[in-house]
Amino acid sequence: MKILLLEHPRSVCSERCNDIANTPLASCLLSGYTAGLLSSEGHEVRIVEGFLEGLDYQEIERRIKVFEPDLIGVHMVYHWQTDQVLYDFLHLIKAEQLASYITAYGYYPTTDFEDVLLQCPDIDSVILGEPELSFAKLVEGISGQVCLEDISGLAQRDDTGTIVSRRRELVGDLNTLPFPARTEALFRLPEVNLQGSRGCYGGCTFCYINPFYGQGSQWRGRSPENIIAEIDDLIAKHQIKSFYFTDPNFFGPGEKGQQRALRLAALIKSRNIRFGIEARVNDIHAETVKALVEAGLNNILIGLESGSDRSLRRINKMTTVAQNENAIRILRKHGIEPSIGFIMFEPDSSLEDIRVNFEFLKRNDLVKDLSITANVLYHHLIVLKGTKAHRDLQASGRLKVQASTYESVVALTDPKVALLAMIMRRTTNFLFDCMAGIWGGKVVEPENAQQRYTKINALLVNLFETSLKWLEAGGQFSEEQIETLVKTTEKEINEVLG
């Protein structure tokens, strides 16, 4: 069977350019792993990189006509709103009879499958959770080998038009999956993505990872030997020297997780490569980090989320401020300045929580680099359907649905916190827009760039601290005052950037 997997084009919203909800790293390789498995079963599979190659739908239509697929799979990625342009394109595909069956897969459609199927009648099914095994069974169903209605892992319409769904068991042994297929576009990225594990043993209220994998989800890791075989294959065929593990939880739980990481570090060490990872702070152990750095680790993202133990408990992070600070110390001791996840404004934050957060950031030297400062001083809790935060806030009547039902907003409990959040969000959105070309590598940095960035960094920190102090002292901000404050800061940023 001929199968086309589409990574669809998507727009960038300037006001949301730094939110991670639109394309989480964890979504990487879904198409690659699906293509790898289907190819191993003798099917002809083609991945069309609409986003990475900057293709328009006219070009994608041309490629579909040339390939003549029996089945189209669409890796749907949420980007702040219902993608009516994509839906119109899929209607065109069906109307022109360019494919008889269309399925969608990914984090977004897994959680929002009912609305996806209601909004786009041309999508025949949604694959729920990890797609490989369900996709393979779907191919069998389309070819008549099994009954489509009996396939687990799909959401689809029955004969009456009612949407029915049933989850499939998870892949028990990730080593059994063929290595993912990779397109030329993926090899043009600065780093080649790897997936060494799936799932997480944590339970953060805001996280979409385990809801994606479904009830009973657990952390599952490939063996170090299986991972190194893929790395060796990529080095041999493509001379790759830089990798990034997209696993949301690189280490896995407990002592077994540490021993696995040590074994992988020992295998990687002789390959002369560099790599990045993502991890929970409680998994940052000195011995393991030392071994990984010696093996080539040069980048790590850790989810600190808060400098307040009270906030950490509210979001069920299952870590403490002390563990956050210990992880930072260990990483810096071994030459790694971590990238961090941080939620300055969560729904029930008080001014006291914000102050504790701010002092934590200053105490740990986390507001000295502009790219980090701009993130940590504005980020709010993103509320996605399927997460515990969404369920709890919806039950209490606090959610307001946006342009897509997948994401909602929640009013901050403390109106003064809400004012500060508004000021910082507007200012940092302006900065992200100014810096998009530079941070995206498309524009050359200005002369004396670091000096300029240091000045802008100081502007942001000062704006946050003076606004916080004013609110703590009982002050208020009128709409006019907020507008003046934001516009003045924007002008100062423009003057520094020249």
C-alpha atoms as one frame of an Amber mdcrd trajectory, in Angstrom:
protein
   0.000   0.000   0.000   1.133   3.563  -0.717   0.957   5.802   2.346   1.687
   9.535   2.555   2.385  11.114   5.946   1.903  14.879   6.020   3.614  17.278
   8.406   1.251  20.105   7.560   2.181  23.787   7.158   1.438  25.957  10.154
   1.524  29.644  10.881   3.395  31.464  13.616   1.441  33.812  15.841   3.679
  36.651  17.018   1.857  36.882  20.337   2.416  33.180  20.985   5.804  32.666
  19.353   7.449  31.500  22.554   4.704  29.239  23.904   5.614  25.567  23.752
   2.063  24.319  23.259   2.140  24.667  19.482   4.819  22.083  18.717   6.256
  20.313  21.730   9.583  18.602  21.213   7.984  15.382  22.409   5.900  15.330
  19.231   9.021  14.815  17.121   9.540  11.533  15.270   5.892  10.438  15.362
   5.856  10.372  11.563   9.340   8.897  11.413   8.547   5.959  13.672   5.271
   5.323  11.836   7.039   5.375   8.483   9.766   3.088   9.818   7.297   0.437
  10.958   5.108   0.598   7.860   8.137   0.416   5.563   9.383  -2.645   7.432
   6.061  -4.319   6.621   6.547  -3.735   2.897   4.506  -0.583   2.346   5.671
   2.383   0.274   5.739   5.372   2.593   6.514   9.013   1.867   6.767  11.855
   4.409   5.955  15.359   3.140   7.563  18.019   5.326   5.120  20.832   4.720
   6.323  22.835   7.710  10.095  22.345   7.602  10.283  22.758   3.823   7.964
  25.781   3.828   5.585  24.187   1.321   2.232  25.687   0.442  -0.837  23.522
  -0.046  -0.653  23.861  -3.828   2.755  22.172  -3.819   1.568  19.541  -1.347
  -1.390  18.796  -3.639   1.011  18.378  -6.559   3.117  15.892  -4.588   0.041
  13.931  -3.588  -1.041  13.706  -7.231   2.393  12.416  -8.234   2.572   9.827
  -5.431  -1.071   8.669  -5.680  -1.384   7.398  -2.090  -4.016   4.936  -0.935
  -3.975   6.491   2.518  -2.978   9.889   3.926  -1.938  10.351   7.542  -1.818
  13.899   8.902   0.349  14.648  11.918  -1.819  17.418  13.327  -0.017  19.951
  15.481  -1.988  22.484  17.464  -1.070  26.112  16.860  -3.463  28.224  18.898
  -6.588  27.840  16.811  -8.711  25.473  14.740  -6.799  24.940  11.492  -9.560
  25.609   8.989  -7.039  26.002   6.155  -5.875  22.426   6.730  -9.455  21.193
   6.925 -10.327  22.931   3.649  -7.317  21.300   2.012  -8.341  17.838   3.215
 -11.830  18.477   1.819 -10.205  19.279  -1.531  -8.221  16.024  -1.394 -11.402
  14.032  -0.863 -13.384  16.008  -3.459 -10.716  15.417  -6.099 -10.480  11.748
  -5.040  -6.727  12.025  -4.427  -7.024   9.704  -1.426  -9.876   7.525  -0.250
  -8.985   7.551   3.449  -7.490  10.207   5.737  -6.423   9.676   9.342  -4.947
  12.148  11.824  -2.455  11.469  14.611  -0.476  13.380  17.213  -0.795  14.944
  20.639  -3.482  17.449  19.683  -5.935  15.158  17.839  -5.499  12.402  20.423
  -6.880  14.680  23.116  -9.353  16.639  21.007 -10.477  13.854  18.666 -14.204
  14.524  19.014 -13.908  18.143  17.904 -11.441  17.248  15.141 -13.854  14.675
  13.682 -16.818  17.024  14.065 -15.023  19.981  12.495 -13.555  18.014   9.606
 -15.847  15.326   8.150 -13.135  14.482   5.611 -10.949  12.984   8.358 -12.073
   9.361   8.625 -10.352   8.548  11.918  -7.969   9.768  14.572  -5.215   7.524
  15.885  -5.106   7.761  19.672  -1.725   7.949  21.396   1.460   6.453  19.987
   0.607   5.771  16.348   2.758   2.918  15.056   0.789  -0.243  15.901  -2.610
   1.363  15.372  -1.515   2.712  11.990  -0.309  -0.735  10.920  -3.686  -2.243
  11.890  -5.490   0.584  10.102  -3.653  -0.308   6.904  -4.827  -3.887   7.321
  -8.374  -2.637   7.814  -8.326  -0.470   4.703  -6.978  -3.377   2.667  -9.788
  -5.595   3.967  -7.689  -7.936   6.108  -9.460  -6.940   9.331 -12.665  -5.094
  10.157 -12.090  -1.373  10.634 -14.673  -1.243  13.412 -12.725  -3.794  15.448
  -9.424  -1.898  15.446  -8.222  -0.602  18.810  -6.390   2.719  19.019  -8.796
   4.642  16.787 -11.524   7.222  17.168 -13.936   6.949  14.244 -17.601   7.264
  13.283 -19.859   4.238  13.403 -22.687   3.533  10.944 -24.937   6.036  12.724
 -22.302   8.802  12.651 -21.613   8.496  16.369 -17.963   8.935  17.292 -16.606
   5.845  19.029 -13.114   5.338  20.407 -10.999   2.650  21.971  -7.429   2.820
  23.216  -4.709   0.327  22.300  -2.148  -1.147  24.671   1.201   0.634  24.615
   4.250  -0.722  22.842   5.719  -2.937  25.540   9.285  -3.095  24.229  10.481
  -0.017  22.371  13.488  -1.981  21.102  11.121  -3.875  18.798  10.292  -0.745
  16.798  12.365  -0.138  13.657  14.475   3.008  13.740  12.498   6.053  12.584
  12.669   7.228   8.991  14.153  10.702   8.614  13.694  13.147   5.761  16.314
  15.406   4.223  14.632  18.329   5.962  15.251  16.751   9.374  18.932  16.353
   8.578  19.152  20.079   7.853  18.282  20.898  11.463  21.197  21.805  13.772
  20.679  18.589  15.754  19.255  15.205  14.846  16.487  14.191  17.205  16.503
  10.858  19.012  13.875   9.252  21.200  15.368   7.067  23.903  12.234   6.651
  25.993   8.530   7.411  26.187   6.278   8.604  28.986   7.074   9.936  32.428
   6.793   8.686  35.983   5.758  12.156  37.160   2.254  13.546  37.494   2.414
  17.289  36.824  -1.085  18.724  36.556  -0.282  20.726  33.406   1.533  18.019
  31.427   0.107  16.423  28.274   2.665  13.588  28.014   0.976  10.820  29.984
  -2.559  11.770  28.867  -1.293  11.256  25.312  -0.136   7.708  26.034  -3.323
   6.942  27.939  -4.475   5.309  31.135  -1.781   3.153  32.663   0.947   5.138
  30.931   4.370   4.603  32.351   7.962   5.451  31.545   9.473   3.027  29.013
  13.072   3.152  27.879  14.981   1.681  24.979  18.102  -0.205  25.952  21.389
   1.704  25.746  22.579  -0.831  23.171  19.552  -0.200  20.956  20.040   3.565
  21.189  23.745   3.383  20.378  22.991   1.191  17.352  20.800   3.988  15.962
  23.454   6.598  16.753  26.120   4.508  15.020  23.874   4.098  11.990  23.339
   7.865  11.757  27.062   8.555  12.141  27.975   5.994   9.481  25.395   7.123
   6.927  25.188  10.861   7.577  28.268  11.829   9.644  26.026  13.261  12.367
  27.860  14.785  15.320  25.067  16.582  17.199  21.959  14.933  18.667  19.029
  15.867  20.874  17.004  13.397  22.927  13.383  14.517  22.709  12.384  12.333
  25.685  10.505  14.433  28.242  12.165  12.281  30.922  15.595  11.117  29.761
  16.621   9.247  32.890  13.634   7.226  33.960  12.868   6.444  37.588  15.154
   5.604  40.460  18.472   3.813  40.600  17.677   1.756  37.493  17.268   4.991
  35.554  20.647   6.248  36.748  22.388   2.973  35.898  20.851   2.960  32.432
  22.085   6.527  31.854  25.579   5.573  33.038  25.635   2.607  30.655  24.524
   4.824  27.765  27.171   7.419  28.657  29.851   4.711  28.588  28.735   3.611
  25.115  28.486   7.142  23.712  31.813   8.374  25.067  33.994   7.011  22.248
  31.697   8.340  19.496  32.904  11.954  19.773  29.449  13.480  19.549  27.501
  16.201  21.369  23.961  15.788  22.645  21.187  17.413  24.658  18.540  15.972
  26.969  15.485  16.880  29.083  15.082  15.759  32.687  13.393  16.140  36.063
  15.483  17.886  38.718  15.315  14.941  41.131  17.141  12.829  38.523  20.146
  15.165  38.385  22.822  13.172  40.234  26.449  14.266  40.310  28.000  10.947
  39.235  25.628  10.509  36.305  25.904  14.094  35.109  29.707  13.878  35.253
  29.650  10.741  33.086  27.207  12.233  30.605  29.222  15.444  30.260  32.370
  13.419  29.639  30.416  11.534  26.969  29.368  14.759  25.205  26.341  16.201
  27.025  26.304  19.950  26.370  22.671  20.968  26.754  19.908  20.124  29.199
  16.381  21.361  29.833  15.117  20.922  33.388  11.602  21.698  34.558  12.108
  23.857  37.642   8.594  25.311  37.214   8.665  27.342  40.442  10.764  28.711
  43.272   7.869  28.251  45.670   7.269  24.915  47.395   3.618  25.882  47.743
   3.291  26.321  43.973   5.189  23.095  43.306   2.679  21.240  45.464  -0.259
  22.855  43.663   0.979  21.635  40.287   1.934  18.223  41.743   5.515  18.539
  40.567   6.687  16.056  43.219   9.915  18.007  43.623  11.071  20.761  45.978
  12.838  24.096  45.728  15.840  22.496  47.435  15.991  19.879  44.662  15.747
  22.635  42.052  18.738  24.445  43.539  20.728  21.250  43.974  20.218  20.351
  40.311  21.394  23.790  39.194  24.521  23.502  41.357  25.407  20.054  40.041
  24.961  21.033  36.406  26.999  24.219  36.751  29.756  22.356  38.587  30.117
  20.211  35.470  30.005  23.118  33.031  26.350  22.959  31.980  24.200  26.078
  32.164  20.694  24.601  32.082  17.779  25.716  30.009  14.805  25.846  32.331
  11.070  25.412  32.328   9.442  27.911  34.670   5.844  28.942  35.400   5.919
  32.394  36.941   2.150  32.832  36.827  -0.009  29.848  37.755  -3.760  30.274
  38.314  -3.641  30.557  42.120  -0.400  32.510  42.449  -0.360  35.249  45.069
   1.934  38.263  45.090   3.843  36.430  47.797   4.373  33.462  45.441   5.544
  35.824  42.706   8.006  37.468  45.097   9.328  34.058  46.194   9.729  33.057
  42.552  11.556  36.264  41.701  13.946  35.964  44.643  14.608  32.339  43.695
  15.514  33.364  40.155  17.830  36.131  41.348  19.436  33.941  44.012  20.245
  31.299  41.419  21.480  33.720  38.723  18.624  32.872  36.364  17.783  36.414
  35.245  21.136  37.365  33.724  20.725  35.893  30.228  18.172  37.677  28.046
  16.730  34.572  26.383  16.109  32.987  29.796  14.957  36.175  31.526  12.387
  36.863  28.829  10.909  33.425  29.426  10.886  33.167  33.194   9.481  36.640
  33.857   6.333  36.132  31.824   5.425  32.473  31.473   1.967  31.437  32.620
   0.421  28.004  33.017  -0.795  26.729  29.654  -4.031  24.776  30.162  -4.514
  21.978  27.619  -7.423  19.565  27.335  -6.707  16.138  28.776  -4.513  17.382
  31.603  -5.469  17.294  35.272  -5.235  21.084  35.420  -7.832  21.344  32.662
 -10.190  18.885  34.357  -9.907  20.533  37.767 -10.300  24.089  36.485 -13.177
  23.094  34.235 -14.962  21.404  37.148 -14.643  24.596  39.178 -16.009  26.706
  36.310 -12.827  28.729  35.847 -11.989  27.956  32.215 -12.664  30.129  29.207
 -12.396  28.306  25.884 -10.320  30.002  23.208 -10.424  29.694  19.411  -9.730
  25.978  19.831 -11.299  23.767  22.477  -7.873  22.169  22.996  -6.566  25.163
  24.933  -8.341  27.294  27.504  -7.408  30.292  29.590  -8.077  30.759  33.252
  -8.347  34.041  35.091  -5.668  34.477  37.732  -7.176  34.502  41.210  -5.300
  37.575  42.410  -6.115  40.653  40.279  -2.765  42.258  41.122  -0.925  39.174
  39.886  -3.039  39.375  36.725  -1.944  42.987  36.154   1.727  42.094  36.503
   1.263  39.126  34.174  -0.348  41.393  31.572   2.490  43.906  31.733   5.187
  41.259  31.378   3.425  39.265  28.688   2.884  42.303  26.466   6.477  43.447
  26.925   8.099  40.072  26.353   5.888  39.362  23.319   7.208  42.591  21.832
  10.764  41.493  22.592  10.230  38.006  21.113   8.947  39.634  17.949  12.003
  41.940  17.770  14.414  39.064  18.393  12.700  36.391  16.268  15.078  36.742
  13.346  18.202  36.807  15.519  17.174  33.946  17.812  15.997  31.978  14.790
  19.402  32.348  13.123  18.005  34.226  10.127  19.325  37.695  11.008  22.891
  38.679  11.870  23.356  39.940  15.419  23.911  43.699  15.779  27.282  45.178
  16.656  28.109  44.869  20.386  25.233  42.399  20.651  25.977  41.141  24.150
  26.187  44.646  25.562  22.828  45.459  24.003  21.259  42.261  25.333  22.577
  43.004  28.814  20.894  46.414  28.734  17.575  44.921  27.585  17.861  42.216
  30.229  18.251  44.909  32.881  15.188  46.724  31.479  13.054  43.589  31.875
  14.272  42.809  35.375  13.741  46.423  36.450  10.256  46.511  34.911   9.285
  43.360  36.773  10.776  44.395  40.108   9.444  47.958  40.168   5.962  46.810
  39.101   5.973  44.060  41.739   7.100  46.467  44.467   4.379  48.939  43.518
   1.694  46.264  43.717   3.067  44.879  46.988   2.871  48.365  48.484  -0.833
  48.568  47.650  -0.489  50.452  44.393  -2.784  50.030  41.404  -2.303  50.335
  37.633  -4.925  51.978  35.463  -5.249  50.893  31.830  -3.627  54.173  30.804
  -0.691  53.623  33.163  -0.174  50.089  31.861  -0.227  51.328  28.279   2.319
  54.050  29.071   4.572  51.653  30.960   4.567  49.038  28.204   5.034  51.521
  25.369   7.876  53.254  27.204   9.669  49.933  27.701   9.114  48.965  24.059
  10.650  52.282  22.986  13.658  51.691  25.211  14.134  48.189  23.760  14.007
  49.594  20.234  16.564  52.270  21.119  18.972  49.671  22.523  18.606  47.403
  19.493  19.119  50.388  17.215
